[in-house]
Amino acid sequence: PRLVVVEPPSLEGRSFVLGDDLILGRAAGCAATVDDGHVSQLHAGVFRRGGRLLVEDLGSTNGAYLNRAKVTEPTIVRTGDLLRGGDIVLELSWRHDRATGPDGAPRCASSRPV
C-alpha cells in the first residue's frame, strides 16, 4: 500500500510507500516529508497493527483529518480513505501511481499506467 498525494495539484501523484510505520511531517527524518507550513514537524502517523492500518495524530498543531473527520484517537484507515494534514491530502491506495512502477522506480514517459 501507499499514500498518494491528491492535493495540492503541484504535488499530485507523489507517493509514499507504507511499511509498518509511516510518519507524515516536515521533519527531514519523516518517511513522508512534505513542505507545508500548516503541517507539523511530526504531524501524523500511519501504523500497521494486527493486520490493520491505523492513523494517529501525533500532536499536530492544526490537526490530522481522515475523510474530513478530525483524528482524535488511532483510527482504522481503508483503501480510498483520504488523510489530510495542512494543505496536503493523501489517499490510501493499493495500486501503483502513474509516476512510478511496482518497485517505486520512475516510469518512462512511454509506459502505460498500471
Biopython code that builds the backbone (N, CA, C, O; Angstrom):
import numpy as np
from Bio.PDB.StructureBuilder import StructureBuilder

atoms = [
    (1, "PRO", "N", (0.831, -1.202, 0.000)),
    (1, "PRO", "CA", (0.000, 0.000, 0.000)),
    (1, "PRO", "C", (0.866, 1.251, 0.000)),
    (1, "PRO", "O", (2.039, 1.216, 0.369)),
    (2, "ARG", "N", (0.271, 2.340, -0.416)),
    (2, "ARG", "CA", (0.980, 3.616, -0.444)),
    (2, "ARG", "C", (-0.010, 4.736, -0.203)),
    (2, "ARG", "O", (-1.216, 4.582, -0.400)),
    (3, "LEU", "N", (0.526, 5.869, 0.227)),
    (3, "LEU", "CA", (-0.254, 7.092, 0.322)),
    (3, "LEU", "C", (0.105, 7.928, -0.893)),
    (3, "LEU", "O", (1.278, 8.211, -1.138)),
    (4, "VAL", "N", (-0.907, 8.322, -1.653)),
    (4, "VAL", "CA", (-0.709, 9.083, -2.884)),
    (4, "VAL", "C", (-1.292, 10.476, -2.693)),
    (4, "VAL", "O", (-2.444, 10.620, -2.283)),
    (5, "VAL", "N", (-0.500, 11.502, -2.990)),
    (5, "VAL", "CA", (-0.956, 12.879, -2.869)),
    (5, "VAL", "C", (-2.008, 13.158, -3.935)),
    (5, "VAL", "O", (-1.780, 12.921, -5.121)),
    (6, "VAL", "N", (-3.177, 13.671, -3.498)),
    (6, "VAL", "CA", (-4.229, 14.074, -4.435)),
    (6, "VAL", "C", (-4.415, 15.591, -4.451)),
    (6, "VAL", "O", (-4.988, 16.131, -5.397)),
    (7, "GLU", "N", (-3.943, 16.275, -3.428)),
    (7, "GLU", "CA", (-3.928, 17.739, -3.355)),
    (7, "GLU", "C", (-2.704, 18.158, -2.565)),
    (7, "GLU", "O", (-2.304, 17.451, -1.640)),
    (8, "PRO", "N", (-2.112, 19.260, -2.895)),
    (8, "PRO", "CA", (-2.420, 20.238, -3.931)),
    (8, "PRO", "C", (-1.974, 19.734, -5.307)),
    (8, "PRO", "O", (-1.181, 18.796, -5.398)),
    (9, "PRO", "N", (-2.477, 20.349, -6.366)),
    (9, "PRO", "CA", (-2.131, 19.915, -7.717)),
    (9, "PRO", "C", (-0.630, 19.890, -7.988)),
    (9, "PRO", "O", (-0.162, 19.074, -8.783)),
    (10, "SER", "N", (0.127, 20.767, -7.343)),
    (10, "SER", "CA", (1.568, 20.813, -7.592)),
    (10, "SER", "C", (2.287, 19.555, -7.098)),
    (10, "SER", "O", (3.396, 19.271, -7.551)),
    (11, "LEU", "N", (1.687, 18.803, -6.187)),
    (11, "LEU", "CA", (2.295, 17.580, -5.660)),
    (11, "LEU", "C", (1.514, 16.327, -6.056)),
    (11, "LEU", "O", (1.889, 15.219, -5.673)),
    (12, "GLU", "N", (0.437, 16.491, -6.816)),
    (12, "GLU", "CA", (-0.430, 15.377, -7.172)),
    (12, "GLU", "C", (0.363, 14.242, -7.814)),
    (12, "GLU", "O", (1.182, 14.459, -8.706)),
    (13, "GLY", "N", (0.098, 13.023, -7.336)),
    (13, "GLY", "CA", (0.762, 11.840, -7.867)),
    (13, "GLY", "C", (1.982, 11.402, -7.086)),
    (13, "GLY", "O", (2.400, 10.249, -7.192)),
    (14, "ARG", "N", (2.562, 12.300, -6.301)),
    (14, "ARG", "CA", (3.695, 11.916, -5.454)),
    (14, "ARG", "C", (3.202, 10.863, -4.471)),
    (14, "ARG", "O", (2.096, 10.985, -3.946)),
    (15, "SER", "N", (4.002, 9.832, -4.212)),
    (15, "SER", "CA", (3.506, 8.780, -3.331)),
    (15, "SER", "C", (4.567, 8.348, -2.329)),
    (15, "SER", "O", (5.766, 8.542, -2.524)),
    (16, "PHE", "N", (4.074, 7.755, -1.250)),
    (16, "PHE", "CA", (4.911, 7.280, -0.156)),
    (16, "PHE", "C", (4.511, 5.846, 0.152)),
    (16, "PHE", "O", (3.348, 5.576, 0.453)),
    (17, "VAL", "N", (5.464, 4.926, 0.079)),
    (17, "VAL", "CA", (5.196, 3.517, 0.343)),
    (17, "VAL", "C", (5.021, 3.306, 1.838)),
    (17, "VAL", "O", (5.806, 3.807, 2.643)),
    (18, "LEU", "N", (3.978, 2.554, 2.204)),
    (18, "LEU", "CA", (3.713, 2.241, 3.605)),
    (18, "LEU", "C", (4.428, 0.961, 3.993)),
    (18, "LEU", "O", (4.209, -0.098, 3.404)),
    (19, "GLY", "N", (5.287, 1.077, 4.992)),
    (19, "GLY", "CA", (5.880, -0.110, 5.592)),
    (19, "GLY", "C", (5.064, -0.418, 6.832)),
    (19, "GLY", "O", (3.835, -0.370, 6.788)),
    (20, "ASP", "N", (5.719, -0.732, 7.929)),
    (20, "ASP", "CA", (4.998, -0.947, 9.187)),
    (20, "ASP", "C", (4.562, 0.375, 9.789)),
    (20, "ASP", "O", (3.490, 0.459, 10.387)),
    (21, "ASP", "N", (5.375, 1.405, 9.640)),
    (21, "ASP", "CA", (5.089, 2.729, 10.179)),
    (21, "ASP", "C", (5.455, 3.777, 9.146)),
    (21, "ASP", "O", (6.456, 3.637, 8.443)),
    (22, "LEU", "N", (4.652, 4.823, 9.051)),
    (22, "LEU", "CA", (4.963, 5.946, 8.176)),
    (22, "LEU", "C", (4.584, 7.217, 8.922)),
    (22, "LEU", "O", (3.444, 7.375, 9.361)),
    (23, "ILE", "N", (5.548, 8.120, 9.062)),
    (23, "ILE", "CA", (5.299, 9.402, 9.721)),
    (23, "ILE", "C", (5.228, 10.482, 8.656)),
    (23, "ILE", "O", (6.113, 10.594, 7.808)),
    (24, "LEU", "N", (4.155, 11.283, 8.708)),
    (24, "LEU", "CA", (3.961, 12.429, 7.824)),
    (24, "LEU", "C", (4.337, 13.678, 8.593)),
    (24, "LEU", "O", (3.858, 13.890, 9.707)),
    (25, "GLY", "N", (5.184, 14.504, 8.014)),
    (25, "GLY", "CA", (5.557, 15.749, 8.670)),
    (25, "GLY", "C", (6.586, 16.521, 7.883)),
    (25, "GLY", "O", (6.980, 16.120, 6.788)),
    (26, "ARG", "N", (7.027, 17.649, 8.458)),
    (26, "ARG", "CA", (8.043, 18.486, 7.812)),
    (26, "ARG", "C", (9.460, 18.077, 8.180)),
    (26, "ARG", "O", (10.406, 18.470, 7.498)),
    (27, "ALA", "N", (9.630, 17.294, 9.243)),
    (27, "ALA", "CA", (10.969, 16.906, 9.699)),
    (27, "ALA", "C", (11.662, 16.046, 8.640)),
    (27, "ALA", "O", (11.031, 15.232, 7.966)),
    (28, "ALA", "N", (12.957, 16.246, 8.515)),
    (28, "ALA", "CA", (13.738, 15.546, 7.499)),
    (28, "ALA", "C", (13.685, 14.030, 7.647)),
    (28, "ALA", "O", (13.802, 13.323, 6.647)),
    (29, "GLY", "N", (13.515, 13.513, 8.843)),
    (29, "GLY", "CA", (13.509, 12.073, 9.059)),
    (29, "GLY", "C", (12.185, 11.387, 8.805)),
    (29, "GLY", "O", (12.096, 10.165, 8.928)),
    (30, "CYS", "N", (11.154, 12.137, 8.453)),
    (30, "CYS", "CA", (9.836, 11.534, 8.208)),
    (30, "CYS", "C", (9.852, 10.739, 6.903)),
    (30, "CYS", "O", (10.491, 11.142, 5.931)),
    (31, "ALA", "N", (9.144, 9.606, 6.888)),
    (31, "ALA", "CA", (9.048, 8.813, 5.663)),
    (31, "ALA", "C", (8.255, 9.567, 4.597)),
    (31, "ALA", "O", (8.481, 9.375, 3.403)),
    (32, "ALA", "N", (7.324, 10.428, 5.028)),
    (32, "ALA", "CA", (6.531, 11.253, 4.115)),
    (32, "ALA", "C", (6.802, 12.712, 4.482)),
    (32, "ALA", "O", (6.012, 13.348, 5.180)),
    (33, "THR", "N", (7.921, 13.225, 4.003)),
    (33, "THR", "CA", (8.304, 14.604, 4.282)),
    (33, "THR", "C", (7.621, 15.533, 3.288)),
    (33, "THR", "O", (7.730, 15.356, 2.074)),
    (34, "VAL", "N", (6.912, 16.532, 3.825)),
    (34, "VAL", "CA", (6.220, 17.488, 2.968)),
    (34, "VAL", "C", (6.597, 18.908, 3.377)),
    (34, "VAL", "O", (6.836, 19.189, 4.551)),
    (35, "ASP", "N", (6.647, 19.784, 2.402)),
    (35, "ASP", "CA", (6.976, 21.184, 2.643)),
    (35, "ASP", "C", (5.677, 21.973, 2.660)),
    (35, "ASP", "O", (5.241, 22.510, 1.641)),
    (36, "ASP", "N", (5.066, 22.031, 3.842)),
    (36, "ASP", "CA", (3.787, 22.720, 4.022)),
    (36, "ASP", "C", (3.830, 23.345, 5.406)),
    (36, "ASP", "O", (3.943, 22.635, 6.405)),
    (37, "GLY", "N", (3.740, 24.666, 5.473)),
    (37, "GLY", "CA", (3.806, 25.383, 6.744)),
    (37, "GLY", "C", (2.679, 25.057, 7.704)),
    (37, "GLY", "O", (2.771, 25.377, 8.889)),
    (38, "HIS", "N", (1.609, 24.423, 7.218)),
    (38, "HIS", "CA", (0.495, 24.038, 8.087)),
    (38, "HIS", "C", (0.638, 22.617, 8.627)),
    (38, "HIS", "O", (-0.206, 22.147, 9.389)),
    (39, "VAL", "N", (1.711, 21.940, 8.226)),
    (39, "VAL", "CA", (1.993, 20.580, 8.693)),
    (39, "VAL", "C", (3.066, 20.679, 9.770)),
    (39, "VAL", "O", (4.075, 21.360, 9.591)),
    (40, "SER", "N", (2.842, 19.998, 10.882)),
    (40, "SER", "CA", (3.802, 19.988, 11.985)),
    (40, "SER", "C", (5.038, 19.163, 11.620)),
    (40, "SER", "O", (5.020, 18.393, 10.660)),
    (41, "GLN", "N", (6.104, 19.335, 12.394)),
    (41, "GLN", "CA", (7.322, 18.555, 12.181)),
    (41, "GLN", "C", (7.004, 17.058, 12.168)),
    (41, "GLN", "O", (7.435, 16.340, 11.266)),
    (42, "LEU", "N", (6.258, 16.592, 13.154)),
    (42, "LEU", "CA", (5.760, 15.216, 13.224)),
    (42, "LEU", "C", (4.238, 15.326, 13.309)),
    (42, "LEU", "O", (3.688, 15.476, 14.400)),
    (43, "HIS", "N", (3.574, 15.254, 12.194)),
    (43, "HIS", "CA", (2.152, 15.587, 12.112)),
    (43, "HIS", "C", (1.233, 14.397, 12.413)),
    (43, "HIS", "O", (0.416, 14.447, 13.332)),
    (44, "ALA", "N", (1.380, 13.342, 11.634)),
    (44, "ALA", "CA", (0.514, 12.171, 11.781)),
    (44, "ALA", "C", (1.301, 10.922, 11.431)),
    (44, "ALA", "O", (2.311, 10.983, 10.729)),
    (45, "GLY", "N", (0.827, 9.795, 11.926)),
    (45, "GLY", "CA", (1.455, 8.524, 11.616)),
    (45, "GLY", "C", (0.438, 7.525, 11.125)),
    (45, "GLY", "O", (-0.715, 7.530, 11.555)),
    (46, "VAL", "N", (0.871, 6.666, 10.218)),
    (46, "VAL", "CA", (0.065, 5.532, 9.786)),
    (46, "VAL", "C", (0.852, 4.300, 10.220)),
    (46, "VAL", "O", (2.010, 4.122, 9.843)),
    (47, "PHE", "N", (0.209, 3.460, 11.012)),
    (47, "PHE", "CA", (0.871, 2.321, 11.628)),
    (47, "PHE", "C", (0.136, 1.030, 11.291)),
    (47, "PHE", "O", (-1.094, 0.996, 11.249)),
    (48, "ARG", "N", (0.898, -0.021, 11.055)),
    (48, "ARG", "CA", (0.319, -1.342, 10.804)),
    (48, "ARG", "C", (0.263, -2.060, 12.152)),
    (48, "ARG", "O", (1.294, -2.294, 12.781)),
    (49, "ARG", "N", (-0.951, -2.407, 12.591)),
    (49, "ARG", "CA", (-1.140, -3.087, 13.872)),
    (49, "ARG", "C", (-2.171, -4.197, 13.710)),
    (49, "ARG", "O", (-3.312, -3.938, 13.325)),
    (50, "GLY", "N", (-1.777, -5.412, 13.999)),
    (50, "GLY", "CA", (-2.711, -6.531, 13.931)),
    (50, "GLY", "C", (-3.357, -6.715, 12.578)),
    (50, "GLY", "O", (-4.538, -7.054, 12.504)),
    (51, "GLY", "N", (-2.613, -6.499, 11.498)),
    (51, "GLY", "CA", (-3.155, -6.670, 10.157)),
    (51, "GLY", "C", (-3.986, -5.503, 9.657)),
    (51, "GLY", "O", (-4.538, -5.565, 8.558)),
    (52, "ARG", "N", (-4.085, -4.438, 10.444)),
    (52, "ARG", "CA", (-4.846, -3.250, 10.048)),
    (52, "ARG", "C", (-3.919, -2.049, 9.968)),
    (52, "ARG", "O", (-2.849, -2.025, 10.577)),
    (53, "LEU", "N", (-4.350, -1.057, 9.207)),
    (53, "LEU", "CA", (-3.633, 0.212, 9.165)),
    (53, "LEU", "C", (-4.407, 1.215, 10.016)),
    (53, "LEU", "O", (-5.622, 1.359, 9.877)),
    (54, "LEU", "N", (-3.691, 1.901, 10.892)),
    (54, "LEU", "CA", (-4.294, 2.907, 11.756)),
    (54, "LEU", "C", (-3.606, 4.235, 11.521)),
    (54, "LEU", "O", (-2.397, 4.282, 11.294)),
    (55, "VAL", "N", (-4.375, 5.323, 11.574)),
    (55, "VAL", "CA", (-3.817, 6.668, 11.514)),
    (55, "VAL", "C", (-3.957, 7.284, 12.898)),
    (55, "VAL", "O", (-4.938, 7.061, 13.608)),
    (56, "GLU", "N", (-2.942, 8.069, 13.258)),
    (56, "GLU", "CA", (-2.938, 8.718, 14.564)),
    (56, "GLU", "C", (-2.344, 10.119, 14.424)),
    (56, "GLU", "O", (-1.322, 10.304, 13.763)),
    (57, "ASP", "N", (-2.987, 11.094, 15.048)),
    (57, "ASP", "CA", (-2.441, 12.448, 15.100)),
    (57, "ASP", "C", (-1.309, 12.414, 16.118)),
    (57, "ASP", "O", (-1.481, 11.894, 17.220)),
    (58, "LEU", "N", (-0.170, 12.958, 15.763)),
    (58, "LEU", "CA", (0.993, 12.921, 16.646)),
    (58, "LEU", "C", (1.180, 14.238, 17.401)),
    (58, "LEU", "O", (2.307, 14.668, 17.646)),
    (59, "GLY", "N", (0.068, 14.869, 17.766)),
    (59, "GLY", "CA", (0.130, 16.120, 18.499)),
    (59, "GLY", "C", (0.317, 17.323, 17.596)),
    (59, "GLY", "O", (0.901, 18.328, 18.002)),
    (60, "SER", "N", (-0.177, 17.222, 16.374)),
    (60, "SER", "CA", (-0.022, 18.311, 15.409)),
    (60, "SER", "C", (-0.749, 19.566, 15.883)),
    (60, "SER", "O", (-1.713, 19.493, 16.644)),
    (61, "THR", "N", (-0.273, 20.704, 15.423)),
    (61, "THR", "CA", (-0.883, 21.991, 15.769)),
    (61, "THR", "C", (-2.239, 22.166, 15.100)),
    (61, "THR", "O", (-3.189, 22.624, 15.735)),
    (62, "ASN", "N", (-2.338, 21.805, 13.818)),
    (62, "ASN", "CA", (-3.560, 22.045, 13.049)),
    (62, "ASN", "C", (-4.456, 20.831, 12.882)),
    (62, "ASN", "O", (-5.498, 20.927, 12.234)),
    (63, "GLY", "N", (-4.087, 19.714, 13.437)),
    (63, "GLY", "CA", (-4.915, 18.515, 13.375)),
    (63, "GLY", "C", (-4.699, 17.683, 12.129)),
    (63, "GLY", "O", (-4.285, 18.179, 11.082)),
    (64, "ALA", "N", (-4.991, 16.402, 12.276)),
    (64, "ALA", "CA", (-4.993, 15.461, 11.153)),
    (64, "ALA", "C", (-6.446, 15.044, 10.957)),
    (64, "ALA", "O", (-7.196, 14.883, 11.919)),
    (65, "TYR", "N", (-6.827, 14.874, 9.701)),
    (65, "TYR", "CA", (-8.220, 14.558, 9.373)),
    (65, "TYR", "C", (-8.269, 13.333, 8.483)),
    (65, "TYR", "O", (-7.463, 13.184, 7.564)),
    (66, "LEU", "N", (-9.219, 12.460, 8.761)),
    (66, "LEU", "CA", (-9.459, 11.285, 7.948)),
    (66, "LEU", "C", (-10.875, 11.404, 7.404)),
    (66, "LEU", "O", (-11.847, 11.383, 8.159)),
    (67, "ASN", "N", (-10.980, 11.528, 6.089)),
    (67, "ASN", "CA", (-12.288, 11.702, 5.442)),
    (67, "ASN", "C", (-13.073, 12.842, 6.098)),
    (67, "ASN", "O", (-14.262, 12.698, 6.381)),
    (68, "ARG", "N", (-12.410, 13.960, 6.333)),
    (68, "ARG", "CA", (-12.976, 15.200, 6.883)),
    (68, "ARG", "C", (-13.302, 15.156, 8.375)),
    (68, "ARG", "O", (-13.778, 16.148, 8.927)),
    (69, "ALA", "N", (-13.055, 14.024, 9.035)),
    (69, "ALA", "CA", (-13.284, 13.924, 10.480)),
    (69, "ALA", "C", (-11.940, 14.055, 11.193)),
    (69, "ALA", "O", (-10.967, 13.406, 10.810)),
    (70, "LYS", "N", (-11.887, 14.889, 12.226)),
    (70, "LYS", "CA", (-10.647, 15.088, 12.965)),
    (70, "LYS", "C", (-10.251, 13.786, 13.654)),
    (70, "LYS", "O", (-11.079, 13.134, 14.291)),
    (71, "VAL", "N", (-8.989, 13.416, 13.523)),
    (71, "VAL", "CA", (-8.473, 12.204, 14.154)),
    (71, "VAL", "C", (-8.148, 12.538, 15.610)),
    (71, "VAL", "O", (-7.254, 13.338, 15.885)),
    (72, "THR", "N", (-8.869, 11.927, 16.524)),
    (72, "THR", "CA", (-8.667, 12.183, 17.961)),
    (72, "THR", "C", (-8.140, 10.956, 18.691)),
    (72, "THR", "O", (-7.738, 11.041, 19.851)),
    (73, "GLU", "N", (-8.142, 9.811, 18.003)),
    (73, "GLU", "CA", (-7.614, 8.561, 18.549)),
    (73, "GLU", "C", (-7.183, 7.709, 17.373)),
    (73, "GLU", "O", (-7.590, 7.983, 16.244)),
    (74, "PRO", "N", (-6.368, 6.675, 17.601)),
    (74, "PRO", "CA", (-5.993, 5.808, 16.481)),
    (74, "PRO", "C", (-7.248, 5.302, 15.757)),
    (74, "PRO", "O", (-8.168, 4.770, 16.378)),
    (75, "THR", "N", (-7.262, 5.481, 14.439)),
    (75, "THR", "CA", (-8.442, 5.192, 13.631)),
    (75, "THR", "C", (-8.053, 4.323, 12.440)),
    (75, "THR", "O", (-7.034, 4.568, 11.795)),
    (76, "ILE", "N", (-8.862, 3.312, 12.150)),
    (76, "ILE", "CA", (-8.593, 2.412, 11.025)),
    (76, "ILE", "C", (-8.672, 3.181, 9.711)),
    (76, "ILE", "O", (-9.577, 3.986, 9.497)),
    (77, "VAL", "N", (-7.694, 2.912, 8.827)),
    (77, "VAL", "CA", (-7.633, 3.513, 7.500)),
    (77, "VAL", "C", (-7.871, 2.408, 6.478)),
    (77, "VAL", "O", (-7.307, 1.319, 6.588)),
    (78, "ARG", "N", (-8.707, 2.694, 5.486)),
    (78, "ARG", "CA", (-9.021, 1.718, 4.443)),
    (78, "ARG", "C", (-8.703, 2.297, 3.062)),
    (78, "ARG", "O", (-8.555, 3.508, 2.901)),
    (79, "THR", "N", (-8.602, 1.426, 2.091)),
    (79, "THR", "CA", (-8.347, 1.845, 0.714)),
    (79, "THR", "C", (-9.353, 2.912, 0.294)),
    (79, "THR", "O", (-10.557, 2.766, 0.506)),
    (80, "GLY", "N", (-8.848, 3.976, -0.298)),
    (80, "GLY", "CA", (-9.693, 5.075, -0.760)),
    (80, "GLY", "C", (-9.904, 6.168, 0.265)),
    (80, "GLY", "O", (-10.390, 7.247, -0.074)),
    (81, "ASP", "N", (-9.544, 5.907, 1.531)),
    (81, "ASP", "CA", (-9.682, 6.941, 2.562)),
    (81, "ASP", "C", (-8.728, 8.095, 2.271)),
    (81, "ASP", "O", (-7.656, 7.904, 1.697)),
    (82, "LEU", "N", (-9.139, 9.295, 2.678)),
    (82, "LEU", "CA", (-8.337, 10.497, 2.472)),
    (82, "LEU", "C", (-7.818, 10.996, 3.809)),
    (82, "LEU", "O", (-8.585, 11.183, 4.754)),
    (83, "LEU", "N", (-6.526, 11.207, 3.881)),
    (83, "LEU", "CA", (-5.858, 11.735, 5.065)),
    (83, "LEU", "C", (-5.384, 13.143, 4.746)),
    (83, "LEU", "O", (-4.686, 13.360, 3.756)),
    (84, "ARG", "N", (-5.770, 14.111, 5.598)),
    (84, "ARG", "CA", (-5.357, 15.497, 5.363)),
    (84, "ARG", "C", (-4.555, 16.013, 6.535)),
    (84, "ARG", "O", (-4.903, 15.816, 7.699)),
    (85, "GLY", "N", (-3.479, 16.675, 6.194)),
    (85, "GLY", "CA", (-2.658, 17.394, 7.155)),
    (85, "GLY", "C", (-2.263, 18.694, 6.491)),
    (85, "GLY", "O", (-1.600, 18.677, 5.454)),
    (86, "GLY", "N", (-2.655, 19.826, 7.064)),
    (86, "GLY", "CA", (-2.394, 21.109, 6.416)),
    (86, "GLY", "C", (-3.094, 21.166, 5.080)),
    (86, "GLY", "O", (-4.288, 20.881, 4.993)),
    (87, "ASP", "N", (-2.362, 21.533, 4.027)),
    (87, "ASP", "CA", (-2.934, 21.628, 2.685)),
    (87, "ASP", "C", (-2.711, 20.355, 1.869)),
    (87, "ASP", "O", (-3.067, 20.299, 0.692)),
    (88, "ILE", "N", (-2.124, 19.340, 2.492)),
    (88, "ILE", "CA", (-1.814, 18.083, 1.811)),
    (88, "ILE", "C", (-2.946, 17.087, 2.038)),
    (88, "ILE", "O", (-3.362, 16.866, 3.175)),
    (89, "VAL", "N", (-3.443, 16.488, 0.961)),
    (89, "VAL", "CA", (-4.441, 15.425, 1.049)),
    (89, "VAL", "C", (-3.854, 14.194, 0.367)),
    (89, "VAL", "O", (-3.418, 14.248, -0.782)),
    (90, "LEU", "N", (-3.852, 13.077, 1.106)),
    (90, "LEU", "CA", (-3.305, 11.830, 0.594)),
    (90, "LEU", "C", (-4.381, 10.761, 0.601)),
    (90, "LEU", "O", (-5.227, 10.725, 1.495)),
    (91, "GLU", "N", (-4.348, 9.890, -0.402)),
    (91, "GLU", "CA", (-5.299, 8.789, -0.495)),
    (91, "GLU", "C", (-4.563, 7.480, -0.278)),
    (91, "GLU", "O", (-3.489, 7.262, -0.839)),
    (92, "LEU", "N", (-5.150, 6.598, 0.546)),
    (92, "LEU", "CA", (-4.586, 5.269, 0.725)),
    (92, "LEU", "C", (-4.917, 4.439, -0.502)),
    (92, "LEU", "O", (-6.085, 4.285, -0.858)),
    (93, "SER", "N", (-3.895, 3.908, -1.145)),
    (93, "SER", "CA", (-4.083, 3.169, -2.383)),
    (93, "SER", "C", (-3.261, 1.884, -2.350)),
    (93, "SER", "O", (-2.159, 1.858, -1.804)),
    (94, "TRP", "N", (-3.800, 0.832, -2.931)),
    (94, "TRP", "CA", (-3.064, -0.425, -3.095)),
    (94, "TRP", "C", (-2.555, -0.536, -4.518)),
    (94, "TRP", "O", (-1.869, -1.501, -4.856)),
    (95, "ARG", "N", (-2.886, 0.448, -5.368)),
    (95, "ARG", "CA", (-2.408, 0.459, -6.752)),
    (95, "ARG", "C", (-1.128, 1.263, -6.822)),
    (95, "ARG", "O", (-0.772, 1.993, -5.897)),
    (96, "HIS", "N", (-0.444, 1.108, -7.946)),
    (96, "HIS", "CA", (0.753, 1.904, -8.201)),
    (96, "HIS", "C", (0.316, 3.198, -8.867)),
    (96, "HIS", "O", (-0.576, 3.205, -9.715)),
    (97, "ASP", "N", (0.955, 4.293, -8.473)),
    (97, "ASP", "CA", (0.573, 5.548, -9.110)),
    (97, "ASP", "C", (1.190, 5.623, -10.503)),
    (97, "ASP", "O", (2.024, 4.796, -10.873)),
    (98, "ARG", "N", (0.773, 6.613, -11.257)),
    (98, "ARG", "CA", (1.225, 6.739, -12.646)),
    (98, "ARG", "C", (2.693, 7.087, -12.771)),
    (98, "ARG", "O", (3.314, 6.754, -13.780)),
    (99, "ALA", "N", (3.262, 7.743, -11.782)),
    (99, "ALA", "CA", (4.634, 8.224, -11.897)),
    (99, "ALA", "C", (5.666, 7.143, -11.607)),
    (99, "ALA", "O", (6.821, 7.271, -12.014)),
    (100, "THR", "N", (5.266, 6.073, -10.904)),
    (100, "THR", "CA", (6.232, 5.038, -10.546)),
    (100, "THR", "C", (5.687, 3.668, -10.869)),
    (100, "THR", "O", (4.477, 3.472, -10.972)),
    (101, "GLY", "N", (6.587, 2.729, -11.027)),
    (101, "GLY", "CA", (6.208, 1.343, -11.270)),
    (101, "GLY", "C", (6.075, 0.592, -9.956)),
    (101, "GLY", "O", (6.149, 1.199, -8.888)),
    (102, "PRO", "N", (5.879, -0.725, -10.020)),
    (102, "PRO", "CA", (5.685, -1.537, -8.832)),
    (102, "PRO", "C", (6.837, -1.453, -7.833)),
    (102, "PRO", "O", (6.634, -1.616, -6.630)),
    (103, "ASP", "N", (8.042, -1.199, -8.331)),
    (103, "ASP", "CA", (9.196, -1.119, -7.434)),
    (103, "ASP", "C", (9.460, 0.298, -6.949)),
    (103, "ASP", "O", (10.445, 0.533, -6.249)),
    (104, "GLY", "N", (8.600, 1.244, -7.307)),
    (104, "GLY", "CA", (8.772, 2.630, -6.894)),
    (104, "GLY", "C", (9.689, 3.430, -7.807)),
    (104, "GLY", "O", (9.866, 4.632, -7.610)),
    (105, "ALA", "N", (10.275, 2.771, -8.808)),
    (105, "ALA", "CA", (11.177, 3.458, -9.728)),
    (105, "ALA", "C", (10.356, 4.299, -10.702)),
    (105, "ALA", "O", (9.246, 3.915, -11.068)),
    (106, "PRO", "N", (10.895, 5.447, -11.124)),
    (106, "PRO", "CA", (10.157, 6.288, -12.085)),
    (106, "PRO", "C", (9.870, 5.538, -13.376)),
    (106, "PRO", "O", (10.698, 4.764, -13.858)),
    (107, "ARG", "N", (8.701, 5.776, -13.923)),
    (107, "ARG", "CA", (8.327, 5.160, -15.198)),
    (107, "ARG", "C", (8.877, 5.971, -16.370)),
    (107, "ARG", "O", (9.087, 7.178, -16.255)),
    (108, "CYS", "N", (9.103, 5.314, -17.471)),
    (108, "CYS", "CA", (9.455, 6.013, -18.705)),
    (108, "CYS", "C", (8.200, 6.686, -19.216)),
    (108, "CYS", "O", (7.091, 6.238, -18.926)),
    (109, "ALA", "N", (8.360, 7.750, -19.969)),
    (109, "ALA", "CA", (7.221, 8.505, -20.486)),
    (109, "ALA", "C", (6.312, 7.640, -21.353)),
    (109, "ALA", "O", (5.114, 7.902, -21.450)),
    (110, "SER", "N", (6.877, 6.608, -21.984)),
    (110, "SER", "CA", (6.074, 5.777, -22.873)),
    (110, "SER", "C", (5.369, 4.641, -22.145)),
    (110, "SER", "O", (4.568, 3.931, -22.754)),
    (111, "SER", "N", (5.644, 4.451, -20.861)),
    (111, "SER", "CA", (4.996, 3.379, -20.107)),
    (111, "SER", "C", (3.527, 3.675, -19.885)),
    (111, "SER", "O", (3.135, 4.825, -19.687)),
    (112, "ARG", "N", (2.720, 2.627, -19.920)),
    (112, "ARG", "CA", (1.304, 2.786, -19.632)),
    (112, "ARG", "C", (1.091, 2.659, -18.132)),
    (112, "ARG", "O", (1.796, 1.893, -17.475)),
    (113, "PRO", "N", (0.120, 3.402, -17.568)),
    (113, "PRO", "CA", (-0.172, 3.285, -16.133)),
    (113, "PRO", "C", (-0.656, 1.877, -15.792)),
    (113, "PRO", "O", (-1.276, 1.203, -16.614)),
    (114, "VAL", "N", (-0.365, 1.452, -14.583)),
    (114, "VAL", "CA", (-0.811, 0.144, -14.102)),
    (114, "VAL", "C", (-2.233, 0.248, -13.644)),
    (114, "VAL", "O", (-2.812, -0.743, -13.198)),
]
sb = StructureBuilder()
sb.init_structure("model")
sb.init_model(0)
sb.init_chain("A")
sb.init_seg("    ")
for serial, (resi, resn, name, xyz) in enumerate(atoms, 1):
    if name == "N":
        sb.init_residue(resn, " ", resi, " ")
    sb.init_atom(name, np.array(xyz, "f"), 0.0, 1.0, " ", f" {name:<3s}", serial, name[0])
structure = sb.get_structure()
